[in-house]
Amino acid sequence: MASSPVNAADLTQEQLVKFLIEKIKWNVEIAPFWPTRGVVGGKLRYARTNQLSSADINAMATILADGANIVDQTPAVDENVTYTLGELSSRYKLDYNAQDRWRYQSIDNALSLLACLRCLLMSFRKLDLDNTSAEGDYDSLYDMCDAGQIVDMAGVAPTLAKLQETWHLVVAGTRPNLIMCNRRASRAIIKAFNDKNMHPTEIEMMFPDPITGKKSPRRVPAINGTPILINDLIATADGTDLTRIYMMVMGEDCEQGIHGVIGLVPKDLEGKLFIRRESAEPSAATTSLMNVTYTYPTATAMGCASALAILEDVLV
């Protein structure tokens, strides 16, 4: 009989929460807002022309008089920028014996969710991680940023002047709608305002709320109304305490001529993202072990070069 807590515990059945939970989670506030676009064929190409009439803005278009000749301004494609899908992967081992005996506590389910999470986290790390030119690697935001869109903080803490300079470089059809940095950089931005007896503006954004089970508004710091969202997978260099702050137009609206920063996935993986594969563990004898691999084909792309600006070598 369950005459004591000990006896009661002996009569109960343990149940495994279906998630394998990180002890301390990475703070990646940006994740729910990251836009993706499905592409056919594994590549997305943008045809770009140089800045229109940059040498003489008065000659941007002909002021036409009666009977006058119109200047030939046949556009040239000055560069083709192609973004190619790379691939991220995570693998774990599964034992048939363990899965069969404890089938109602789905070990595979818990491990598969963590494998997918690893791939997702790596995709947000890749936003800052330089391309090694290895097969399957793809460009980071830093790789694709135009040199004229990078502001050097020269190893000192961020200043309001440099933050504003970087913010005003982003003009790709609209104002910047996202500032992305790690939490140390976010604190450094707030300190830059506080040191001037000011505080960054704040705006409301919708985040998941476990109390309501829905999304609820939460105020986040902002610069000129542009929210600062945390991506703690952006590195702070060991020994130097230097990092990067990214300001961008995130997303695209081709009808409005806005070509910002987006994520790429194969067209048939929109809304799914991951591919699962299973294979028996190689062995000279029969084995009950199985390798389960999740792969995530993805890349980052940007249409207009002025959709992104970076404040680099920021001391935090």
N, C-alpha and C positions, 0 to 999 in steps of 0.2 A: 504494500500500500504506500501511497505518497504521503507518508506521515511526517515528512521533513523536507526542507528544500533540497537536501542531497538526494533523497529517494525520488523526489519529483524530477530532478534533473536527469536521473537515470532513465526515466520513462519518456523523456521527450526526444524529439528528433532534431538534430542540428540542421540548419538550412544556410547555404552559402549565398551571400549577396552576389548577384551575377557579375558584378564588376570587380576587377582586380585593381584596387585603388592605390594611386600614388600617395605616399605618406605626406609629402609636401608638393602641392601642385604648382606647375609653372603658371605664371600669370600671363595669359594671352588674350587680353580683352578684345583684340582686333578680330579674333577668329569668327564670331557670329556675323560679322559685317563684311567679310572678304568676298568679293564678287568673282564668279567663275564663268567662263564661256566655253562651250563645247566646240571643238574644231574637227573637221573632217580631214584625214590625211596626215595628222600629226604635226602640222606646221601652220603658223599664222604669219602672213606677210603684210607689211604696211609699205606703201609707196609714198615717199616724202619728197617735197620740194623745199628748196631753201626758203628762208624768210622772204616774203614777197616784197620786192622793191626795197630791200634793206639799204641799198646804196643811196637811194633818193626816194623818200616816201612821197614826194610831190609827183613822181612819175608812176605811181601805183596803178593808175588807170588814166585813160585819155579823156581830157576835157574836150568834148566834141563840138566843133563849130559846124555850121552849115557847109556842106561840100568838102569838109576837111578829111584828110586821110586818117585812118585809125592805125595806131602803132601795133605792129605784130607782137603779141605777147603770148605766143604759143608756149604752154607750160612744159617744163622739163622735169622728168623724174630724176632728182639728184641723188637719191639713195633708196635702196630697198632694204628694209629691216625685217629680218625673218627670225621668228621665235620658234624653237623646236622643242617638242615635249621631251622631258627627261623622265626618269623613273626612280621612285623611292620604294624600299621594301623592308619588310620585317618578317622574321621566321621564328617559329617555336616548334617544339617536339610534343607529340601527343601519343600516349600509350593506350592501345586498345583495351588492355586489361583494366587499367585505371578508369577509363571512360565507361566500360561495360559495368563495372562494379558500383560506380558512383554516378550512374547515368542521370539521376534526377537532380544532382547538383552539377550542373553543366560546366565542367572544367573547360571544355572547348570554347564555350560561349565567353567565359571570363577572359581566357587567353586571347581570343580573337579580337575582343574589344580593345585590349591593350595594344595589340599589334597594329590595329588601325590608328589608335591614338599616337603611337610612335611615329607613324608615317605623317600624320597631320602636323605634329609638332616639328618634325624635320622640315616640312614644307615652309613653316614660318621661320625656322632658323635660316633656310635658304634665301629668304628675302634679304639677308645681310651678309651671307657667307659667299665670298668670291668664287667665281667659276674656276675650277682647276683644269679645264679643257679636257677632262677625262670623259670617256664615253658614258653617256647617260646623265652627265651633269648638265646644268642649264644656268643661264644668267641670273644673277641676283639684281636687286634694285641698284646697288652700287655699280655693278658691271654695266648696266644699261644707261646710267645717268650721264648726260652730256657734261663735259668738263666745265662749261660756263654756268652750269646749274649747281655747282658745288661751292659752298662757302667754307673757308678754313677758319676754325676757331683757334688754331695754333696752340693747342694744349692748355687753354685756360677755360675757366667756367663760362657758361653761356651768358651773354649780355642781351638786354632788350634790343639793342641796335642790331646785333647779328641775327637774332631771332626774327626781327622784322624784315631784315634784308633777305633772309632765306624765304620767308613766307611770301614776299612780294615777287619772287621769281616764278611762282607757280601761277600760270595764267592760261592754261589750256582750255579755253572756251568758258571757263567759270573759275571762281575762286577755289583755293584748296579746301577740300572737305575732310581731310584727315591729317593729323600729325601722329607719327608712330615712333615710339622710343621705349627703352626699358625703364623700369621704375626709378632707378637712380637718376636717369636723365630727367624724368618727370619731376622728381624732387628738386633737381638743380634748376629747372625752368621756374618752378614756383618760388624758389629762393631768389632768383634774379628779379622777380617782381617784388617780393617782400623787402628786398634790400633797398628798393626805391619807394618803400611805403605804399606799395600797390599790391594787387592780387589779380591773378589771371581771371578773365571772365569764365563763367560756367554755363554749360548748356545741358539740357535733359536728353538722355538717350535711353532706349528700352533694353533692359537686360533680363535674363531669366531670373525668376524669383521662386525659390522652393516653397515659400509660404503659400502663395496663391496658385502655384503650378503654371503660371503664365509669365508674361513679361511685364515688368513694372519699370516706371521711369526712375532714373538715377542721374544725379548731376555729376558731370565730369569737368575737369579744368579745360580751358580752351584759350587759344590766342586768336584775337580778332573774330571770335565766334567759331573757330575751327577746333573740333574736339581733339584732345590729346588722349590717345588710347595706348595702353601698355602692351608691349611685346617683349617679354623678358628673355626671349631667345635671341635678341640682338645682343651681341657680345659687348662686354666692357673688358678691354685688354688688361690682362694680368700685369702688374708691375707699373703700368702707366695710368690706369683708371681713365682711359680715353674711350669714347664711344661715338656713335652717330645718331643724329636725329633726322628723321625722314618727314618731309612735308609733300603732299601729293593731292592730285585729283584721283580719287579711287572710283573705278567704275567707268562705264562708257555709255553714251547715248548717240549712236551714229546719226540719227535723224536731226539731232541738235548740233552735230559737228563737234561733240565732246569725246575725245579719245584718251581716256586716262589709263591708270594702272589696273590690270585685271589678272586673275589666275586663269590658266588654261587646263582643260581636261579633254580627253577624247569625247566626241559627240555622243557616243553610245553609253558613256559613263556619267553623263549629267544626272545629278541626284543620287548616284550610286558611289562613284569615286574609286572604289577598291575592287581588285581582282583577287580571288582566292584560288590557290592551287594546292593539291595534296599529292604527296609521293611517299612511297615506302622508304624507310631508313635503309640505305645500302648495307648489306651484310652478307657474309658467306652462308649464313644459316637463316632460316625463317625468323623474322623478328616481328614483334607486335608494335614497334615504334613507327610513327608516321611523322613526316615533316609537313607542316602547314605553313604556307607562305602567302602573305598579303602584299600585293604591289599596288603602287599609286602612281600612275602616269600623270605628270603635271609639269607646268612651267609657269613663269611670270612673263607678262607682256606689257608693252606700253606703246600707244599710238603716237601721241604728240610729245616731243622732247620736253616741252615746257609744262608737262603734267607732273613733273617730279623735281624737287630740289633737296639737297642734303647739306646739313650742317655737320661737318666732320671734325675729328680731333677735339671733341668736346670733353673737357675735364669734369668728371662727376665723382 
